[in-house]
Amino acid sequence: MHARETDSPKVQGDALSDLAEVLAAAGRPTEATAALHDALELYERKQIVPLARRTRERIGDALLLT
């Protein structure tokens, strides 16, 4: 993943969030949730509150589907 080559936690988090969508669409919810947790960690580290909040909501939604 090219995003891991950047120093930007936001870019890395966005890439992981996109990956989570792809994994969820492919029927791999466990891996999708793991990618969202990784994205959340990056957003929280950089203190990007709106993206962290949205990612927490997506994690909650994913847990309701499992």
Backbone as CSV, one residue per row, in Angstrom:
resi,resn,N_x,N_y,N_z,CA_x,CA_y,CA_z,C_x,C_y,C_z
1,MET,0.851,-1.167,0.000,0.000,0.000,0.000,0.900,1.234,0.000
2,HIS,0.709,2.091,-0.988,1.532,3.284,-1.119,1.321,4.257,0.034
3,ALA,0.165,4.251,0.631,-0.125,5.184,1.717,0.783,4.961,2.910
4,ARG,1.270,3.749,3.093,2.158,3.480,4.226,3.529,4.120,4.049
5,GLU,3.834,4.540,2.834,5.116,5.176,2.565,5.115,6.652,2.953
6,THR,3.956,7.207,3.257,3.859,8.603,3.634,3.964,8.753,5.145
7,ASP,4.317,9.953,5.565,4.389,10.240,7.003,3.061,10.744,7.546
8,SER,2.057,10.815,6.700,0.778,11.391,7.091,-0.168,10.336,7.660
9,PRO,-0.457,10.422,8.959,-1.420,9.487,9.542,-2.800,9.605,8.905
10,LYS,-3.172,10.810,8.448,-4.478,10.974,7.811,-4.540,10.188,6.503
11,VAL,-3.518,10.301,5.686,-3.504,9.580,4.414,-3.516,8.073,4.663
12,GLN,-2.753,7.634,5.639,-2.716,6.208,5.971,-4.073,5.751,6.487
13,GLY,-4.680,6.557,7.360,-6.001,6.215,7.894,-7.060,6.168,6.810
14,ASP,-7.004,7.132,5.885,-7.964,7.142,4.781,-7.826,5.884,3.921
15,ALA,-6.588,5.474,3.665,-6.360,4.267,2.861,-6.905,3.028,3.573
16,LEU,-6.706,2.964,4.879,-7.224,1.828,5.642,-8.747,1.840,5.683
17,SER,-9.319,3.025,5.760,-10.775,3.145,5.742,-11.333,2.673,4.398
18,ASP,-10.667,3.051,3.315,-11.077,2.579,1.984,-10.924,1.064,1.884
19,LEU,-9.831,0.545,2.419,-9.608,-0.896,2.410,-10.730,-1.610,3.154
20,ALA,-11.165,-1.034,4.255,-12.250,-1.633,5.031,-13.522,-1.741,4.204
21,GLU,-13.806,-0.714,3.392,-14.989,-0.778,2.531,-14.892,-1.927,1.541
22,VAL,-13.725,-2.070,0.937,-13.519,-3.137,-0.039,-13.664,-4.506,0.635
23,LEU,-13.051,-4.655,1.802,-13.124,-5.924,2.518,-14.557,-6.247,2.927
24,ALA,-15.288,-5.241,3.380,-16.690,-5.465,3.758,-17.513,-5.890,2.544
25,ALA,-17.285,-5.227,1.421,-18.018,-5.574,0.197,-17.668,-6.982,-0.278
26,ALA,-16.466,-7.434,0.056,-16.027,-8.776,-0.340,-16.477,-9.842,0.650
27,GLY,-17.249,-9.428,1.650,-17.746,-10.395,2.627,-16.715,-10.810,3.652
28,ARG,-15.805,-9.912,3.963,-14.755,-10.202,4.948,-14.847,-9.196,6.105
29,PRO,-15.921,-9.289,6.910,-16.177,-8.287,7.948,-15.132,-8.236,9.047
30,THR,-14.543,-9.356,9.394,-13.533,-9.353,10.457,-12.321,-8.540,10.035
31,GLU,-11.881,-8.751,8.809,-10.737,-8.007,8.303,-11.080,-6.531,8.101
32,ALA,-12.310,-6.262,7.687,-12.752,-4.878,7.517,-12.730,-4.143,8.847
33,THR,-13.223,-4.790,9.886,-13.233,-4.176,11.217,-11.811,-3.940,11.714
34,ALA,-10.909,-4.866,11.456,-9.509,-4.692,11.851,-8.901,-3.484,11.146
35,ALA,-9.201,-3.309,9.866,-8.682,-2.153,9.130,-9.242,-0.858,9.707
36,LEU,-10.517,-0.872,10.100,-11.113,0.317,10.714,-10.461,0.639,12.050
37,HIS,-10.147,-0.381,12.828,-9.458,-0.149,14.108,-8.086,0.474,13.875
38,ASP,-7.386,0.005,12.853,-6.075,0.574,12.528,-6.220,2.030,12.084
39,ALA,-7.237,2.311,11.283,-7.485,3.689,10.840,-7.812,4.573,12.038
40,LEU,-8.646,4.069,12.938,-9.020,4.835,14.120,-7.798,5.192,14.954
41,GLU,-6.901,4.254,15.123,-5.679,4.520,15.884,-4.886,5.682,15.265
42,LEU,-4.786,5.680,13.955,-4.055,6.756,13.274,-4.769,8.096,13.418
43,TYR,-6.088,8.114,13.238,-6.844,9.356,13.379,-6.745,9.907,14.803
44,GLU,-6.824,9.020,15.782,-6.737,9.481,17.170,-5.337,10.005,17.493
45,ARG,-4.324,9.348,16.960,-2.949,9.794,17.209,-2.737,11.201,16.665
46,LYS,-3.331,11.493,15.511,-3.191,12.805,14.880,-4.256,13.781,15.388
47,GLN,-5.161,13.305,16.216,-6.247,14.093,16.795,-7.166,14.679,15.718
48,ILE,-7.521,13.834,14.754,-8.469,14.220,13.711,-9.849,13.750,14.183
49,VAL,-10.463,14.582,14.983,-11.674,14.211,15.704,-12.828,13.790,14.790
50,PRO,-13.150,14.544,13.732,-14.298,14.118,12.914,-14.104,12.741,12.273
51,LEU,-12.912,12.469,11.781,-12.663,11.167,11.163,-12.632,10.056,12.208
52,ALA,-12.108,10.349,13.379,-12.112,9.352,14.451,-13.552,9.019,14.849
53,ARG,-14.379,10.044,14.961,-15.784,9.830,15.338,-16.498,8.990,14.277
54,ARG,-16.315,9.338,13.005,-16.956,8.596,11.924,-16.469,7.151,11.886
55,THR,-15.197,6.944,12.144,-14.645,5.583,12.116,-15.195,4.762,13.272
56,ARG,-15.332,5.368,14.451,-15.944,4.667,15.583,-17.368,4.238,15.240
57,GLU,-18.110,5.122,14.566,-19.479,4.795,14.164,-19.482,3.628,13.177
58,ARG,-18.555,3.639,12.241,-18.477,2.538,11.268,-18.132,1.224,11.956
59,ILE,-17.262,1.282,12.954,-16.929,0.071,13.708,-18.171,-0.449,14.425
60,GLY,-18.919,0.462,15.039,-20.155,0.078,15.726,-21.156,-0.540,14.778
61,ASP,-21.298,0.048,13.585,-22.206,-0.490,12.580,-21.760,-1.884,12.147
62,ALA,-20.456,-2.063,11.969,-19.925,-3.356,11.545,-20.187,-4.418,12.607
63,LEU,-20.071,-4.031,13.868,-20.315,-4.990,14.946,-21.772,-5.403,14.994
64,LEU,-22.672,-4.483,14.633,-24.099,-4.827,14.626,-24.429,-5.826,13.517
65,LEU,-23.650,-5.815,12.454,-23.910,-6.707,11.322,-23.367,-8.107,11.537
66,THR,-22.460,-8.265,12.495,-21.864,-9.598,12.709,-22.648,-10.386,13.723
